[in-house]
């Protein structure tokens, strides 16, 4: 995510990337929170959580829905993004400046 300002670190949660049952078991034993959004972007005391989905036919799982609710209750915005325009709009809504645009 090269358009994110340098002072805004971002993180990617690799839990469940391949989605195998054995991998899920390992993450559960490690205490990984199921449903945590894919990317967290932090900027000057704010964080925006981005859940990335395919453009068509992809929805949040029950674990994601629950985790997103908990984050929002803690006043931490969560955005479900299906394309780059959604990502840009989410960051703008969260007050996180975007330095560049990917085309």
Phi, psi and omega in degrees: 000076186289344180278355180282137178301147182304323182284358181252089179295148175229156185228150176238127178273112184277000181300126175078019181299310179273336174077018178286155181297319181293322178294318178299320178297319178296316180296321179298316178297329180281352179087018179293133179286119178290143176090359179299136181303158185296319186226137172242126179246124182249132178213122176039057176083004178244154172226140174239127178263131180242121173259118184263130181230157174293156184297326184234137169074009182250128180232169178283146178282166176302321179295320178295315180302313180297313180298317179299319177300316181295319178296317179294323176299330178274014180062035178246111187291141178235133181236134173262118187244131180250357178198176182295327177298321177297318179298312180299316180295321179297313180296320178297316180298324180280355180080020179260119184292144176249123184277332186219164177237132178271131180241000000 
